[in-house]
Amino acid sequence: MLAKQSEMETTISGAESLIKSLVDHDVDLLFGYPGGAVLPIYDKLLTSSFRNILTRHEQGAAHAAEGYAKVTGRTGVILVTSGPGASNAITGIADAMMDSAPLVVLTGQVGTGAIGTHAFQELDIVSITKAVTKANFQVHKGDDLASILDKAFTIAQEGRKGPVLVDLPKDVMSQVFENDSVAVTEKPVAKRLSAGQQRDLNKIITKLSEAKRPLLLLGGGVSDANAGKLARQFAQKWRLPTVTTLLGLGIMQYQDPLSLGMGGMHGSYAANMAFQECDFLLNIGSRFDDRLVPNAAKFAPNAEIAHIDVDPVEIGRIVVTQYSAVADAKRALHYLNKFEPISQFEPSWYERIENNQKYHHFTYQKSKTHLKPQEVIQAVGNVTKGQAYVVTDVGQHQMWAAQFYPFQFPRQIVTSGGLGTMGFGLPAAIGAKYAHPKKDVVLFVGDGGLQMTSEELEVLAAEKLNIKIILLNNKTLGMVRQWQDEFYDQRRSQTVFDHQPDFEKLANAYGVSYYTLNKSDDLEDKLEQIFQIDEPALINVTIPSFEQVYPMVAPGSANDEMLGI
């Protein structure tokens, strides 16, 4: 008996080493789906100290980990089996890569002796995911596992955040070896700005001081760096009109007079006109993607442009940039906030912006027969007092939520920005709710996107997750249909649903409460009642099938060439 006890203290299996490394890295939650190649790991998870959430699809596991990562800034972790388990997670991995969400993706693999033989459920996931991960590793020896996990968690969080994949052959997970590996889990010490970085920032602040019509652009990189408070201080100190990207919503409070809302394809009139009229644009943490900048040659034609970004690849890649600094947004803003404004900007600049906000704000025409999606989102905003975590799927409802929900704090919106993944919303809401169980989590989703990952309703029911799902049901693939109407002479090919599921029966089948909102309802009163009940709910709202999202900047157009104004 003593010999066995001694042996247990001096040896460890690959699976035990993996779980020990996860604990050492303060992992409190893992999303996954078991299979043959990861059975040694799941066997040890029975007694692990952190929660192991069974999603109903591997894509759901990846999106749930994204939701968790996006609202916390911590690294989301998923565990899936080999072959189809790993390939099913690829969409979520790619989504995380596009939106800079830190993930560690653990994939099962066939035994090392079978690799390369086309064994059952074998897949070269390392090669397949090279384009959609920051790094990936395959573990060949159990005593390498701890150091590889250290690298994975470090890489996921350093610089521009993103997903890292670790492939785990089954025999390595069962392998027993000396328990002498020591995890290096110290968090990297925050580096001070170099002299070169300070010189670059000095040039930017000098040019800002010389501007007459300055504009600040804040992207998701500000939230990723936990720099939202510093960004607000900077904007208010310098009285800078501020535009945010989709992923930057909430950094500036909705009601702040300096906040012009989201810019770009479906951005506000005030934001898009400010882009075209400013004489100095300072971008912090946005990559100038094509939804923000539909035509780079026509973008900000009167402005000198400065760009601060942690990723040097993004600087000058889309928009010609005169001044730049490669730096973490938090350290850069901390430095910039040391400077005091030394000049007065043009008074007429503020007057123009104020008029644009006043006379060209987001608006819509109410219907006598149907609820409009915009009024539903506004009502949810009122009921939640702007304090809910807002998760969206992808499509028209995503843009309406961006336009009409009164965002109040960074990381408040959880959405698929770069990849635009339909089906993202429901599993991402699960991850957000696990991260903040006492906060309101609202999912806005369309009838198309809900059907892509509706199996995750089972997680809501089984885990009793109080997520309110607002199904904005227009019986179409709304955004694709809008493009067909705008650019293809209303030829609605495969975008109108002649048949759709009975969503009430679907909710009932999973054990999720079901409600409808109708034009005759006292909208806010009914929502108040639903939100007071501590249970998951699917709230179906029939909206007009052919409602358009406006304003809209067509691809290739300048930001001030807006449709629907």
Long-range contacts (C-beta under 8 A, 24 or more apart in sequence): 9-179, 10-178, 10-179, 11-176, 11-177, 11-178, 11-179, 12-142, 12-176, 12-177, 12-178, 12-179, 13-40, 13-44, 13-142, 13-173, 13-174, 13-175, 13-176, 14-40, 14-139, 14-142, 14-145, 14-168, 14-172, 14-173, 14-174, 14-175, 14-177, 15-40, 15-41, 15-43, 15-44, 15-173, 15-174, 16-44, 17-142, 17-143, 17-145, 17-146, 17-177, 17-179, 17-181, 18-44, 18-106, 18-145, 18-149, 18-168, 18-173, 19-44, 19-45, 19-48, 20-146, 20-183, 21-145, 21-146, 21-149, 21-150, 21-183, 22-48, 22-50, 22-77, 22-149, 23-48, 23-49, 23-50, 24-146, 24-183, 24-185, 25-75, 25-149, 25-150, 25-153, 25-183, 25-185, 26-74, 27-75, 27-77, 29-53, 29-68, 29-77, 29-434, 29-435, 30-77, 30-78, 30-79, 31-55, 31-60, 31-61, 31-62, 31-64, 31-65, 31-68, 31-76, 31-77, 31-78, 31-79, 31-431, 32-58, 32-61, 32-78, 32-79, 32-80, 32-106, 33-57, 33-58, 33-61, 33-79, 33-80, 33-81, 33-85, 34-81, 35-80, 35-81, 35-82, 35-83, 35-85, 35-108, 35-121, 36-81, 36-82, 36-108, 36-121, 36-170, 37-81, 37-82, 37-83, 37-85, 37-108, 37-109, 37-110, 37-121, 37-168, 37-169, 37-170, 38-79, 38-80, 38-81, 38-82, 38-85, 38-106, 38-108, 38-168, 38-170, 38-173, 39-170, 40-170, 40-173, 40-174, 41-79, 41-106, 41-108, 41-168, 41-173, 42-79, 51-434, 53-430, 53-434, 53-459, 53-463, 54-459, 55-427, 55-430, 55-456, 55-459, 56-455, 56-456, 56-458, 56-459, 57-88, 57-453, 57-455, 57-456, 58-84, 58-85, 58-86, 58-88, 58-89, 58-92, 59-88, 59-89, 59-91, 59-92, 59-423, 59-427, 59-453, 60-426, 60-427, 60-430, 60-453, 60-455, 60-456, 60-459, 61-89, 61-92, 61-427, 62-89, 62-91, 62-92, 62-93, 62-95, 62-96, 62-103, 62-105, 62-427, 63-92, 63-95, 63-421, 63-423, 63-424, 63-427, 63-428, 63-431, 63-453, 64-427, 64-428, 64-430, 64-431, 64-434, 64-456, 65-92, 65-96, 65-103, 65-431, 66-92, 66-95, 66-96, 66-99, 66-101, 66-103, 66-414, 66-424, 66-428, 66-431, 67-391, 67-414, 67-427, 67-428, 67-429, 67-430, 67-431, 67-432, 67-435, 68-431, 68-432, 68-434, 68-435, 69-96, 69-101, 69-102, 69-103, 69-431, 70-99, 70-101, 70-411, 70-414, 70-428, 70-431, 70-432, 71-389, 71-411, 71-414, 71-431, 71-432, 71-435, 71-436, 72-411, 72-435, 73-102, 73-223, 73-224, 73-226, 73-411, 74-102, 75-102, 75-103, 75-104, 75-153, 75-156, 75-157, 76-101, 76-102, 76-103, 76-104, 76-431, 77-103, 77-104, 77-105, 77-106, 78-103, 78-104, 78-105, 78-106, 79-106, 79-108, 80-105, 80-106, 80-107, 80-108, 81-107, 81-108, 81-121, 82-107, 82-108, 82-109, 82-110, 82-121, 82-122, 82-123, 82-125, 82-170, 83-120, 83-121, 83-122, 83-123, 84-121, 84-123, 85-121, 86-123, 86-125, 86-167, 87-123, 87-125, 87-128, 90-128, 90-129, 90-132, 91-419, 91-421, 91-423, 92-421, 93-129, 93-132, 93-133, 93-163, 93-165, 94-132, 94-419, 95-416, 95-418, 95-419, 95-421, 95-424, 96-162, 96-163, 97-132, 97-133, 97-134, 97-162, 97-163, 98-417, 98-418, 98-419, 99-220, 99-247, 99-416, 99-417, 99-418, 99-419, 100-160, 100-161, 100-162, 100-220, 100-221, 100-224, 101-161, 101-162, 101-163, 102-156, 102-157, 102-161, 102-162, 102-163, 103-156, 103-162, 103-163, 103-164, 104-149, 104-152, 104-153, 104-156, 104-163, 104-164, 104-165, 104-166, 105-129, 105-133, 105-163, 105-164, 105-165, 105-166, 106-165, 106-166, 106-168, 107-165, 107-166, 107-167, 107-168, 108-168, 108-170, 109-138, 109-167, 109-168, 109-169, 109-170, 110-169, 110-170, 111-169, 111-170, 111-171, 112-140, 112-169, 112-171, 112-172, 113-171, 115-169, 125-165, 125-167, 126-165, 126-167, 129-165, 132-163, 133-162, 133-163, 133-164, 133-165, 134-160, 134-162, 134-163, 134-164, 135-164, 135-165, 136-164, 136-165, 136-166, 136-167, 137-164, 137-165, 137-166, 137-167, 138-166, 138-167, 138-169, 139-166, 139-167, 139-168, 139-169, 139-172, 140-169, 140-172, 141-172, 141-175, 141-177, 142-172, 142-173, 142-175, 142-176, 142-177, 143-177, 143-178, 143-180, 143-181, 145-172, 145-181, 146-181, 146-182, 146-183, 147-181, 147-183, 147-184, 149-183, 150-183, 150-184, 150-185, 153-185, 154-188, 158-188, 159-310, 159-311, 160-221, 160-224, 160-310, 160-311, 161-224, 190-331, 191-331, 192-331, 193-327, 193-331, 193-332, 193-335, 197-325, 197-326, 197-327, 197-332, 198-335, 200-323, 200-324, 200-325, 200-326, 200-327, 201-308, 201-325, 201-327, 201-332, 201-335, 201-336, 203-323, 204-282, 204-306, 204-308, 204-323, 204-325, 204-336, 205-336, 205-339, 207-280, 207-304, 207-306, 207-322, 207-323, 208-238, 208-280, 208-282, 208-306, 209-341, 209-342, 209-343, 210-280, 210-343, 211-278, 211-279, 211-280, 211-343, 211-345, 212-279, 212-345, 212-346, 212-349, 213-277, 213-278, 213-279, 213-280, 213-302, 213-345, 213-346, 213-349, 214-238, 214-240, 214-241, 214-278, 214-279, 214-280, 214-281, 214-282, 214-345, 215-240, 215-241, 215-242, 215-243, 215-274, 215-275, 215-278, 215-280, 215-281, 215-282, 215-303, 216-240, 216-241, 216-242, 216-243, 216-282, 216-284, 217-242, 217-243, 217-244, 217-245, 217-263, 217-281, 217-282, 217-283, 217-284, 217-286, 218-242, 218-243, 218-244, 218-245, 218-248, 218-251, 218-252, 218-284, 218-285, 218-286, 219-244, 219-245, 219-247, 219-248, 219-283, 219-284, 219-285, 219-286, 219-287, 220-245, 220-247, 220-248, 220-285, 220-286, 220-417, 221-284, 221-285, 221-286, 221-287, 221-309, 221-310, 221-329, 222-248, 222-251, 222-284, 222-285, 222-329, 222-333, 222-410, 223-247, 223-248, 223-250, 223-251, 223-285, 223-410, 223-411, 224-285, 224-329, 225-285, 225-310, 225-328, 225-329, 225-330, 225-331, 226-330, 226-410, 227-285, 227-329, 227-330, 227-333, 228-409, 228-410, 228-411, 230-330, 230-333, 230-334, 230-337, 231-284, 231-329, 231-333, 232-256, 233-333, 233-337, 234-333, 234-336, 234-337, 237-337, 237-340, 237-341, 238-341, 239-341, 239-345, 239-350, 240-282, 241-274, 241-349, 241-350, 241-353, 243-267, 243-271, 243-274, 243-275, 245-286, 245-289, 245-292, 245-417, 246-291, 246-402, 246-413, 246-415, 246-417, 247-413, 247-415, 247-417, 248-285, 248-286, 249-402, 249-407, 249-412, 249-413, 250-407, 250-408, 250-409, 250-410, 250-411, 250-412, 250-413, 251-410, 253-407, 253-408, 253-409, 254-386, 254-405, 254-406, 254-407, 254-408, 255-406, 257-354, 257-357, 260-353, 260-357, 261-362, 261-403, 262-402, 262-403, 263-292, 263-559, 264-291, 264-292, 264-293, 264-294, 264-553, 264-559, 265-291, 265-292, 265-294, 265-552, 265-553, 266-399, 266-402, 266-403, 266-549, 266-550, 266-551, 266-552, 266-553, 267-292, 267-551, 267-553, 267-559, 268-357, 268-360, 268-361, 268-362, 268-403, 268-551, 269-356, 269-360, 269-361, 269-551, 269-562, 269-565, 270-353, 270-356, 270-357, 270-360, 270-361, 272-551, 272-553, 272-559, 272-560, 272-562, 273-352, 273-356, 273-559, 273-560, 274-353, 274-356, 275-299, 275-300, 275-303, 275-559, 275-560, 276-300, 276-301, 276-302, 276-558, 276-559, 276-560, 277-302, 277-352, 278-302, 278-303, 279-303, 279-304, 280-304, 280-305, 280-306, 281-305, 281-306, 282-306, 282-308, 283-307, 283-308, 283-309, 284-308, 284-309, 284-329, 284-332, 284-333, 285-309, 285-310, 285-329, 287-311, 287-314, 287-317, 287-318, 288-314, 288-317, 288-318, 288-319, 289-318, 289-418, 290-318, 290-555, 293-318, 293-319, 293-559, 294-553, 294-554, 294-555, 294-556, 294-557, 294-558, 294-559, 295-556, 295-557, 295-558, 295-559, 296-320, 298-557, 298-558, 298-559, 299-558, 299-559, 301-558, 308-332, 360-565, 362-403, 362-404, 364-547, 367-519, 367-544, 368-519, 369-519, 370-519, 370-542, 370-543, 370-544, 371-517, 371-518, 371-519, 371-523, 371-541, 371-542, 371-543, 372-543, 372-544, 372-547, 373-397, 373-400, 373-472, 373-474, 373-541, 373-543, 373-547, 374-400, 374-403, 374-404, 375-523, 376-470, 376-472, 376-517, 376-523, 376-541, 376-543, 377-401, 377-404, 377-405, 377-444, 377-470, 378-404, 378-405, 379-523, 379-524, 379-527, 380-405, 380-442, 380-470, 380-527, 381-405, 381-406, 382-524, 383-524, 383-527, 383-528, 383-531, 384-440, 384-442, 384-531, 387-439, 387-440, 388-412, 388-439, 388-440, 388-441, 388-442, 389-414, 389-432, 389-433, 389-436, 389-439, 389-440, 389-441, 389-442, 390-414, 390-442, 390-444, 391-415, 391-425, 391-428, 391-429, 391-432, 391-441, 391-442, 391-443, 391-444, 392-425, 392-443, 392-444, 392-445, 393-422, 393-423, 393-424, 393-425, 393-426, 393-443, 393-444, 393-445, 393-446, 393-449, 393-450, 394-420, 394-421, 394-422, 394-424, 394-425, 394-449, 394-479, 395-422, 395-446, 395-448, 395-449, 395-477, 395-478, 395-479, 395-480, 396-446, 396-472, 396-474, 396-478, 396-479, 396-482, 396-547, 396-549, 397-444, 397-445, 397-446, 397-472, 397-478, 398-444, 399-479, 399-549, 400-444, 400-472, 400-549, 401-444, 403-549, 422-448, 422-449, 422-452, 423-449, 423-452, 423-453, 424-449, 424-453, 425-449, 425-450, 425-453, 426-450, 426-453, 426-454, 426-456, 426-457, 426-469, 427-453, 427-456, 427-459, 429-467, 429-469, 430-456, 430-459, 430-460, 430-463, 430-465, 430-467, 433-465, 433-466, 433-467, 434-465, 440-468, 440-531, 441-466, 441-467, 441-468, 442-467, 442-468, 442-470, 443-467, 443-468, 443-469, 443-470, 444-470, 444-472, 445-469, 445-470, 445-471, 445-472, 446-471, 446-472, 446-473, 446-474, 446-477, 446-478, 447-471, 447-472, 447-473, 447-474, 447-475, 447-497, 447-500, 447-503, 448-476, 448-477, 448-478, 448-497, 450-503, 451-500, 451-501, 454-506, 457-506, 457-507, 457-510, 457-512, 457-536, 457-538, 458-510, 460-510, 460-512, 460-536, 461-510, 461-511, 461-512, 461-536, 464-535, 464-536, 465-536, 466-534, 466-535, 466-536, 467-536, 467-537, 468-530, 468-531, 468-536, 468-537, 468-539, 469-536, 469-537, 469-538, 469-539, 470-539, 470-541, 471-503, 471-538, 471-539, 471-540, 471-541, 472-541, 472-543, 473-500, 473-503, 473-540, 473-541, 473-542, 473-543, 474-542, 474-543, 474-544, 474-545, 474-546, 474-547, 475-500, 475-545, 476-545, 476-546, 478-547, 479-549, 481-546, 482-548, 482-549, 482-552, 485-546, 485-548, 486-548, 486-552, 486-554, 486-563, 487-554, 496-545, 503-538, 503-540, 504-540, 506-538, 507-538, 512-536, 512-537, 512-538, 513-537, 513-538, 514-538, 514-539, 514-540, 515-539, 515-540, 516-540, 516-541, 516-542, 517-541, 518-542
